[in-house]
Amino acid sequence: MENNKKNKPKKYLIRHFVKEMKRVKWPTAKQNWVSFTQTIVFAVLVTLFIFGFTALITYFFKGIGINTN
């Protein structure tokens, strides 16, 4: 027996694609803004953490006499 999927024509590919896209539960504008805000806050916090960690390590190295240039 051959696989039926391989023999099916691609005639209704666009129609099936549109039908599937209608099934997707898209987020609301409010959900998008909440996600956007969370992403920005997270990025800022990670940036501050990395900056602070780098400054701390630099301060530590200068304290023990290692040149960090």
LUMVEXSE-603065 format. One record per residue: residue in one letter; chain; x, y, z of N, C-alpha, C in turn. Coordinates in nm, 4 decimals. Layout:
! LUMVEXSE-603065
<rec><res>A</res><chain>A</chain><n_x>X</n_x><n_y>Y</n_y><n_z>Z</n_z><ca_x>X</ca_x><ca_y>Y</ca_y><ca_z>Z</ca_z><c_x>X</c_x><c_y>Y</c_y><c_z>Z</c_z></rec>
...
! end
This chain:
! LUMVEXSE-603065
<rec><res>M</res><chain>A</chain><n_x>0.0839</n_x><n_y>-0.1195</n_y><n_z>0.0000</n_z><ca_x>0.0000</ca_x><ca_y>0.0000</ca_y><ca_z>0.0000</ca_z><c_x>0.0878</c_x><c_y>0.1249</c_y><c_z>0.0000</c_z></rec>
<rec><res>E</res><chain>A</chain><n_x>0.0465</n_x><n_y>0.2179</n_y><n_z>-0.0779</n_z><ca_x>0.1202</ca_x><ca_y>0.3428</ca_y><ca_z>-0.0850</ca_z><c_x>0.0608</c_x><c_y>0.4428</c_y><c_z>0.0131</c_z></rec>
<rec><res>N</res><chain>A</chain><n_x>0.1406</n_x><n_y>0.5381</n_y><n_z>0.0479</n_z><ca_x>0.0957</ca_x><ca_y>0.6421</ca_y><ca_z>0.1399</ca_z><c_x>-0.0014</c_x><c_y>0.7346</c_y><c_z>0.0665</c_z></rec>
<rec><res>N</res><chain>A</chain><n_x>-0.1220</n_x><n_y>0.7515</n_y><n_z>0.1203</n_z><ca_x>-0.2237</ca_x><ca_y>0.8350</ca_y><ca_z>0.0560</ca_z><c_x>-0.1877</c_x><c_y>0.9828</c_y><c_z>0.0580</c_z></rec>
<rec><res>K</res><chain>A</chain><n_x>-0.1118</n_x><n_y>1.0265</n_y><n_z>0.1585</n_z><ca_x>-0.0755</ca_x><ca_y>1.1679</ca_y><ca_z>0.1656</ca_z><c_x>0.0109</c_x><c_y>1.2094</c_y><c_z>0.0471</c_z></rec>
<rec><res>K</res><chain>A</chain><n_x>0.0944</n_x><n_y>1.1205</n_y><n_z>0.0022</n_z><ca_x>0.1812</ca_x><ca_y>1.1536</ca_y><ca_z>-0.1109</ca_z><c_x>0.1014</c_x><c_y>1.1659</c_y><c_z>-0.2401</c_z></rec>
<rec><res>N</res><chain>A</chain><n_x>-0.0084</n_x><n_y>1.0949</n_y><n_z>-0.2486</n_z><ca_x>-0.0880</ca_x><ca_y>1.0951</ca_y><ca_z>-0.3707</ca_z><c_x>-0.1929</c_x><c_y>1.2056</c_y><c_z>-0.3737</c_z></rec>
<rec><res>K</res><chain>A</chain><n_x>-0.2200</n_x><n_y>1.2683</n_y><n_z>-0.2590</n_z><ca_x>-0.3211</ca_x><ca_y>1.3741</ca_y><ca_z>-0.2563</ca_z><c_x>-0.2703</c_x><c_y>1.4959</c_y><c_z>-0.3328</c_z></rec>
<rec><res>P</res><chain>A</chain><n_x>-0.3572</n_x><n_y>1.5573</n_y><n_z>-0.4083</n_z><ca_x>-0.3146</ca_x><ca_y>1.6780</ca_y><ca_z>-0.4798</ca_z><c_x>-0.3000</c_x><c_y>1.7953</c_y><c_z>-0.3831</c_z></rec>
<rec><res>K</res><chain>A</chain><n_x>-0.2172</n_x><n_y>1.8875</n_y><n_z>-0.4186</n_z><ca_x>-0.1939</ca_x><ca_y>2.0063</ca_y><ca_z>-0.3370</ca_z><c_x>-0.2941</c_x><c_y>2.1160</c_y><c_z>-0.3728</c_z></rec>
<rec><res>K</res><chain>A</chain><n_x>-0.4054</n_x><n_y>2.0758</n_y><n_z>-0.4282</n_z><ca_x>-0.5051</ca_x><ca_y>2.1670</ca_y><ca_z>-0.4812</ca_z><c_x>-0.5611</c_x><c_y>2.2618</c_y><c_z>-0.3744</c_z></rec>
<rec><res>Y</res><chain>A</chain><n_x>-0.5841</n_x><n_y>2.2100</n_y><n_z>-0.2561</n_z><ca_x>-0.6493</ca_x><ca_y>2.2890</ca_y><ca_z>-0.1520</ca_z><c_x>-0.5516</c_x><c_y>2.3338</c_y><c_z>-0.0439</c_z></rec>
<rec><res>L</res><chain>A</chain><n_x>-0.4262</n_x><n_y>2.3442</n_y><n_z>-0.0761</n_z><ca_x>-0.3245</ca_x><ca_y>2.3804</ca_y><ca_z>0.0214</ca_z><c_x>-0.3512</c_x><c_y>2.5177</c_y><c_z>0.0833</c_z></rec>
<rec><res>I</res><chain>A</chain><n_x>-0.3807</n_x><n_y>2.6173</n_y><n_z>0.0012</n_z><ca_x>-0.4064</ca_x><ca_y>2.7528</ca_y><ca_z>0.0513</ca_z><c_x>-0.5323</c_x><c_y>2.7541</c_y><c_z>0.1366</c_z></rec>
<rec><res>R</res><chain>A</chain><n_x>-0.6346</n_x><n_y>2.6843</n_y><n_z>0.0928</n_z><ca_x>-0.7602</ca_x><ca_y>2.6795</ca_y><ca_z>0.1672</ca_z><c_x>-0.7391</c_x><c_y>2.6172</c_y><c_z>0.3057</c_z></rec>
<rec><res>H</res><chain>A</chain><n_x>-0.6622</n_x><n_y>2.5109</n_y><n_z>0.3110</n_z><ca_x>-0.6335</ca_x><ca_y>2.4462</ca_y><ca_z>0.4389</ca_z><c_x>-0.5469</c_x><c_y>2.5361</c_y><c_z>0.5283</c_z></rec>
<rec><res>F</res><chain>A</chain><n_x>-0.4560</n_x><n_y>2.6083</n_y><n_z>0.4656</n_z><ca_x>-0.3713</ca_x><ca_y>2.7009</ca_y><ca_z>0.5405</ca_z><c_x>-0.4561</c_x><c_y>2.8096</c_y><c_z>0.6055</c_z></rec>
<rec><res>V</res><chain>A</chain><n_x>-0.5458</n_x><n_y>2.8706</n_y><n_z>0.5295</n_z><ca_x>-0.6325</ca_x><ca_y>2.9763</ca_y><ca_z>0.5822</ca_z><c_x>-0.7218</c_x><c_y>2.9208</c_y><c_z>0.6927</c_z></rec>
<rec><res>K</res><chain>A</chain><n_x>-0.7750</n_x><n_y>2.8031</n_y><n_z>0.6731</n_z><ca_x>-0.8609</ca_x><ca_y>2.7401</ca_y><ca_z>0.7739</ca_z><c_x>-0.7837</c_x><c_y>2.7171</c_y><c_z>0.9042</c_z></rec>
<rec><res>E</res><chain>A</chain><n_x>-0.6611</n_x><n_y>2.6724</n_y><n_z>0.8921</n_z><ca_x>-0.5785</ca_x><ca_y>2.6489</ca_y><ca_z>1.0110</ca_z><c_x>-0.5442</c_x><c_y>2.7802</c_y><c_z>1.0808</c_z></rec>
<rec><res>M</res><chain>A</chain><n_x>-0.5183</n_x><n_y>2.8852</n_y><n_z>1.0040</n_z><ca_x>-0.4868</ca_x><ca_y>3.0151</ca_y><ca_z>1.0636</ca_z><c_x>-0.6059</c_x><c_y>3.0717</c_y><c_z>1.1397</c_z></rec>
<rec><res>K</res><chain>A</chain><n_x>-0.7266</n_x><n_y>3.0418</n_y><n_z>1.0955</n_z><ca_x>-0.8461</ca_x><ca_y>3.0878</ca_y><ca_z>1.1664</ca_z><c_x>-0.8636</c_x><c_y>3.0154</c_y><c_z>1.2995</c_z></rec>
<rec><res>R</res><chain>A</chain><n_x>-0.8087</n_x><n_y>2.8970</n_y><n_z>1.3116</n_z><ca_x>-0.8185</ca_x><ca_y>2.8203</ca_y><ca_z>1.4357</ca_z><c_x>-0.7243</c_x><c_y>2.8715</c_y><c_z>1.5443</c_z></rec>
<rec><res>V</res><chain>A</chain><n_x>-0.6225</n_x><n_y>2.9439</n_y><n_z>1.5038</n_z><ca_x>-0.5231</ca_x><ca_y>2.9926</ca_y><ca_z>1.5991</ca_z><c_x>-0.5874</c_x><c_y>3.0961</c_y><c_z>1.6905</c_z></rec>
<rec><res>K</res><chain>A</chain><n_x>-0.5589</n_x><n_y>3.0851</n_y><n_z>1.8199</n_z><ca_x>-0.6097</ca_x><ca_y>3.1836</ca_y><ca_z>1.9161</ca_z><c_x>-0.5035</c_x><c_y>3.2929</c_y><c_z>1.9285</c_z></rec>
<rec><res>W</res><chain>A</chain><n_x>-0.5280</n_x><n_y>3.4030</n_y><n_z>1.8603</n_z><ca_x>-0.4324</ca_x><ca_y>3.5121</ca_y><ca_z>1.8597</ca_z><c_x>-0.4441</c_x><c_y>3.5916</c_y><c_z>1.9886</c_z></rec>
<rec><res>P</res><chain>A</chain><n_x>-0.3329</n_x><n_y>3.6444</n_y><n_z>2.0406</n_z><ca_x>-0.3386</ca_x><ca_y>3.7228</ca_y><ca_z>2.1644</ca_z><c_x>-0.4056</c_x><c_y>3.8580</c_y><c_z>2.1406</c_z></rec>
<rec><res>T</res><chain>A</chain><n_x>-0.4651</n_x><n_y>3.9100</n_y><n_z>2.2473</n_z><ca_x>-0.5286</ca_x><ca_y>4.0415</ca_y><ca_z>2.2386</ca_z><c_x>-0.4205</c_x><c_y>4.1494</c_y><c_z>2.2433</c_z></rec>
<rec><res>A</res><chain>A</chain><n_x>-0.4623</n_x><n_y>4.2729</n_y><n_z>2.2158</n_z><ca_x>-0.3680</ca_x><ca_y>4.3849</ca_y><ca_z>2.2210</ca_z><c_x>-0.3127</c_x><c_y>4.4012</c_y><c_z>2.3624</c_z></rec>
<rec><res>K</res><chain>A</chain><n_x>-0.3989</n_x><n_y>4.3814</n_y><n_z>2.4624</n_z><ca_x>-0.3538</ca_x><ca_y>4.3936</ca_y><ca_z>2.6014</ca_z><c_x>-0.2491</c_x><c_y>4.2874</c_y><c_z>2.6339</c_z></rec>
<rec><res>Q</res><chain>A</chain><n_x>-0.2725</n_x><n_y>4.1653</n_y><n_z>2.5907</n_z><ca_x>-0.1760</ca_x><ca_y>4.0577</ca_y><ca_z>2.6146</ca_z><c_x>-0.0429</c_x><c_y>4.0878</c_y><c_z>2.5457</c_z></rec>
<rec><res>N</res><chain>A</chain><n_x>-0.0502</n_x><n_y>4.1458</n_y><n_z>2.4265</n_z><ca_x>0.0727</ca_x><ca_y>4.1824</ca_y><ca_z>2.3551</ca_z><c_x>0.1511</c_x><c_y>4.2879</c_y><c_z>2.4317</c_z></rec>
<rec><res>W</res><chain>A</chain><n_x>0.0815</n_x><n_y>4.3897</n_y><n_z>2.4841</n_z><ca_x>0.1490</ca_x><ca_y>4.4953</ca_y><ca_z>2.5595</ca_z><c_x>0.2088</c_x><c_y>4.4415</c_y><c_z>2.6891</c_z></rec>
<rec><res>V</res><chain>A</chain><n_x>0.1380</n_x><n_y>4.3514</n_y><n_z>2.7553</n_z><ca_x>0.1916</ca_x><ca_y>4.2916</ca_y><ca_z>2.8783</ca_z><c_x>0.3184</c_x><c_y>4.2129</c_y><c_z>2.8467</c_z></rec>
<rec><res>S</res><chain>A</chain><n_x>0.3151</n_x><n_y>4.1336</n_y><n_z>2.7423</n_z><ca_x>0.4330</ca_x><ca_y>4.0556</ca_y><ca_z>2.7027</ca_z><c_x>0.5489</c_x><c_y>4.1470</c_y><c_z>2.6621</c_z></rec>
<rec><res>F</res><chain>A</chain><n_x>0.5174</n_x><n_y>4.2525</n_y><n_z>2.5891</n_z><ca_x>0.6197</ca_x><ca_y>4.3488</ca_y><ca_z>2.5470</ca_z><c_x>0.6846</c_x><c_y>4.4143</c_y><c_z>2.6688</c_z></rec>
<rec><res>T</res><chain>A</chain><n_x>0.6018</n_x><n_y>4.4572</n_y><n_z>2.7650</n_z><ca_x>0.6527</ca_x><ca_y>4.5219</ca_y><ca_z>2.8857</ca_z><c_x>0.7391</c_x><c_y>4.4253</c_y><c_z>2.9667</c_z></rec>
<rec><res>Q</res><chain>A</chain><n_x>0.6938</n_x><n_y>4.3024</n_y><n_z>2.9802</n_z><ca_x>0.7724</ca_x><ca_y>4.2028</ca_y><ca_z>3.0531</ca_z><c_x>0.9070</c_x><c_y>4.1790</c_y><c_z>2.9858</c_z></rec>
<rec><res>T</res><chain>A</chain><n_x>0.9083</n_x><n_y>4.1763</n_y><n_z>2.8548</n_z><ca_x>1.0326</ca_x><ca_y>4.1547</ca_y><ca_z>2.7809</ca_z><c_x>1.1298</c_x><c_y>4.2699</c_y><c_z>2.8019</c_z></rec>
<rec><res>I</res><chain>A</chain><n_x>1.0793</n_x><n_y>4.3930</n_y><n_z>2.7946</n_z><ca_x>1.1650</ca_x><ca_y>4.5108</ca_y><ca_z>2.8135</ca_z><c_x>1.2203</c_x><c_y>4.5144</c_y><c_z>2.9554</c_z></rec>
<rec><res>V</res><chain>A</chain><n_x>1.1348</n_x><n_y>4.4904</n_y><n_z>3.0547</n_z><ca_x>1.1796</ca_x><ca_y>4.4910</ca_y><ca_z>3.1948</ca_z><c_x>1.2855</c_x><c_y>4.3835</c_y><c_z>3.2169</c_z></rec>
<rec><res>F</res><chain>A</chain><n_x>1.2618</n_x><n_y>4.2647</n_y><n_z>3.1644</n_z><ca_x>1.3589</ca_x><ca_y>4.1563</ca_y><ca_z>3.1788</ca_z><c_x>1.4922</c_x><c_y>4.1934</c_y><c_z>3.1138</c_z></rec>
<rec><res>A</res><chain>A</chain><n_x>1.4873</n_x><n_y>4.2514</n_y><n_z>2.9947</n_z><ca_x>1.6107</ca_x><ca_y>4.2895</ca_y><ca_z>2.9246</ca_z><c_x>1.6881</c_x><c_y>4.3947</c_y><c_z>3.0038</c_z></rec>
<rec><res>V</res><chain>A</chain><n_x>1.6168</n_x><n_y>4.4920</n_y><n_z>3.0607</n_z><ca_x>1.6824</ca_x><ca_y>4.5963</ca_y><ca_z>3.1405</ca_z><c_x>1.7459</c_x><c_y>4.5347</c_y><c_z>3.2655</c_z></rec>
<rec><res>L</res><chain>A</chain><n_x>1.6731</n_x><n_y>4.4462</n_y><n_z>3.3330</n_z><ca_x>1.7268</ca_x><ca_y>4.3831</ca_y><ca_z>3.4541</ca_z><c_x>1.8502</c_x><c_y>4.2982</c_y><c_z>3.4241</c_z></rec>
<rec><res>V</res><chain>A</chain><n_x>1.8466</n_x><n_y>4.2233</n_y><n_z>3.3164</n_z><ca_x>1.9632</ca_x><ca_y>4.1418</ca_y><ca_z>3.2795</ca_z><c_x>2.0814</c_x><c_y>4.2316</c_y><c_z>3.2444</c_z></rec>
<rec><res>T</res><chain>A</chain><n_x>2.0551</n_x><n_y>4.3411</n_y><n_z>3.1737</n_z><ca_x>2.1614</ca_x><ca_y>4.4350</ca_y><ca_z>3.1388</ca_z><c_x>2.2242</c_x><c_y>4.4945</c_y><c_z>3.2640</c_z></rec>
<rec><res>L</res><chain>A</chain><n_x>2.1403</n_x><n_y>4.5369</n_y><n_z>3.3592</n_z><ca_x>2.1919</ca_x><ca_y>4.5935</ca_y><ca_z>3.4841</ca_z><c_x>2.2703</c_x><c_y>4.4891</c_y><c_z>3.5639</c_z></rec>
<rec><res>F</res><chain>A</chain><n_x>2.2218</n_x><n_y>4.3665</n_y><n_z>3.5658</n_z><ca_x>2.2929</ca_x><ca_y>4.2602</ca_y><ca_z>3.6370</ca_z><c_x>2.4309</c_x><c_y>4.2364</c_y><c_z>3.5764</c_z></rec>
<rec><res>I</res><chain>A</chain><n_x>2.4368</n_x><n_y>4.2267</n_y><n_z>3.4449</n_z><ca_x>2.5653</ca_x><ca_y>4.2020</ca_y><ca_z>3.3780</ca_z><c_x>2.6599</c_x><c_y>4.3200</c_y><c_z>3.3993</c_z></rec>
<rec><res>F</res><chain>A</chain><n_x>2.6068</n_x><n_y>4.4427</n_y><n_z>3.3895</n_z><ca_x>2.6893</ca_x><ca_y>4.5609</ca_y><ca_z>3.4122</ca_z><c_x>2.7420</c_x><c_y>4.5620</c_y><c_z>3.5556</c_z></rec>
<rec><res>G</res><chain>A</chain><n_x>2.6541</n_x><n_y>4.5354</n_y><n_z>3.6519</n_z><ca_x>2.6949</ca_x><ca_y>4.5337</ca_y><ca_z>3.7924</ca_z><c_x>2.7975</c_x><c_y>4.4249</c_y><c_z>3.8210</c_z></rec>
<rec><res>F</res><chain>A</chain><n_x>2.7764</n_x><n_y>4.3070</n_y><n_z>3.7652</n_z><ca_x>2.8703</ca_x><ca_y>4.1966</ca_y><ca_z>3.7847</ca_z><c_x>3.0066</c_x><c_y>4.2314</c_y><c_z>3.7259</c_z></rec>
<rec><res>T</res><chain>A</chain><n_x>3.0071</n_x><n_y>4.2898</n_y><n_z>3.6073</n_z><ca_x>3.1327</ca_x><ca_y>4.3293</ca_y><ca_z>3.5429</ca_z><c_x>3.2040</c_x><c_y>4.4360</c_y><c_z>3.6248</c_z></rec>
<rec><res>A</res><chain>A</chain><n_x>3.1282</n_x><n_y>4.5345</n_y><n_z>3.6750</n_z><ca_x>3.1877</ca_x><ca_y>4.6397</ca_y><ca_z>3.7577</ca_z><c_x>3.2451</c_x><c_y>4.5814</c_y><c_z>3.8865</c_z></rec>
<rec><res>L</res><chain>A</chain><n_x>3.1746</n_x><n_y>4.4868</n_y><n_z>3.9466</n_z><ca_x>3.2216</ca_x><ca_y>4.4238</ca_y><ca_z>4.0697</ca_z><c_x>3.3505</c_x><c_y>4.3449</c_y><c_z>4.0457</c_z></rec>
<rec><res>I</res><chain>A</chain><n_x>3.3547</n_x><n_y>4.2689</n_y><n_z>3.9396</n_z><ca_x>3.4751</ca_x><ca_y>4.1914</ca_y><ca_z>3.9070</ca_z><c_x>3.5923</c_x><c_y>4.2850</c_y><c_z>3.8767</c_z></rec>
<rec><res>T</res><chain>A</chain><n_x>3.5651</n_x><n_y>4.3941</n_y><n_z>3.8046</n_z><ca_x>3.6699</ca_x><ca_y>4.4918</ca_y><ca_z>3.7742</ca_z><c_x>3.7230</c_x><c_y>4.5542</c_y><c_z>3.9027</c_z></rec>
<rec><res>Y</res><chain>A</chain><n_x>3.6330</n_x><n_y>4.5918</n_y><n_z>3.9924</n_z><ca_x>3.6722</ca_x><ca_y>4.6497</ca_y><ca_z>4.1216</ca_z><c_x>3.7562</c_x><c_y>4.5494</c_y><c_z>4.2013</c_z></rec>
<rec><res>F</res><chain>A</chain><n_x>3.7148</n_x><n_y>4.4240</n_y><n_z>4.2021</n_z><ca_x>3.7879</ca_x><ca_y>4.3192</ca_y><ca_z>4.2733</ca_z><c_x>3.9277</c_x><c_y>4.3004</c_y><c_z>4.2146</c_z></rec>
<rec><res>F</res><chain>A</chain><n_x>3.9364</n_x><n_y>4.2955</n_y><n_z>4.0819</n_z><ca_x>4.0666</ca_x><ca_y>4.2773</ca_y><ca_z>4.0175</ca_z><c_x>4.1592</c_x><c_y>4.3954</c_y><c_z>4.0457</c_z></rec>
<rec><res>K</res><chain>A</chain><n_x>4.1054</n_x><n_y>4.5178</n_y><n_z>4.0425</n_z><ca_x>4.1881</ca_x><ca_y>4.6351</ca_y><ca_z>4.0729</ca_z><c_x>4.2342</c_x><c_y>4.6309</c_y><c_z>4.2177</c_z></rec>
<rec><res>G</res><chain>A</chain><n_x>4.1497</n_x><n_y>4.5802</n_y><n_z>4.3052</n_z><ca_x>4.1849</ca_x><ca_y>4.5709</ca_y><ca_z>4.4470</ca_z><c_x>4.3000</c_x><c_y>4.4756</c_y><c_z>4.4728</c_z></rec>
<rec><res>I</res><chain>A</chain><n_x>4.3114</n_x><n_y>4.3710</n_y><n_z>4.3946</n_z><ca_x>4.4212</ca_x><ca_y>4.2758</ca_y><ca_z>4.4152</ca_z><c_x>4.5388</c_x><c_y>4.3020</c_y><c_z>4.3205</c_z></rec>
<rec><res>G</res><chain>A</chain><n_x>4.5284</n_x><n_y>4.4098</n_y><n_z>4.2422</n_z><ca_x>4.6422</ca_x><ca_y>4.4526</ca_y><ca_z>4.1616</ca_z><c_x>4.6494</c_x><c_y>4.3949</c_y><c_z>4.0217</c_z></rec>
<rec><res>I</res><chain>A</chain><n_x>4.5397</n_x><n_y>4.3449</n_y><n_z>3.9685</n_z><ca_x>4.5392</ca_x><ca_y>4.2932</ca_y><ca_z>3.8315</ca_z><c_x>4.4893</c_x><c_y>4.4034</c_y><c_z>3.7385</c_z></rec>
<rec><res>N</res><chain>A</chain><n_x>4.5662</n_x><n_y>4.4312</n_y><n_z>3.6327</n_z><ca_x>4.5271</ca_x><ca_y>4.5341</ca_y><ca_z>3.5365</ca_z><c_x>4.4165</c_x><c_y>4.4793</c_y><c_z>3.4466</c_z></rec>
<rec><res>T</res><chain>A</chain><n_x>4.3064</n_x><n_y>4.5535</n_y><n_z>3.4319</n_z><ca_x>4.1913</ca_x><ca_y>4.5054</ca_y><ca_z>3.3545</ca_z><c_x>4.1756</c_x><c_y>4.5758</c_y><c_z>3.2206</c_z></rec>
<rec><res>N</res><chain>A</chain><n_x>4.2821</n_x><n_y>4.6360</n_y><n_z>3.1702</n_z><ca_x>4.2709</ca_x><ca_y>4.7035</ca_y><ca_z>3.0407</ca_z><c_x>4.2642</c_x><c_y>4.6001</c_y><c_z>2.9383</c_z></rec>
! end
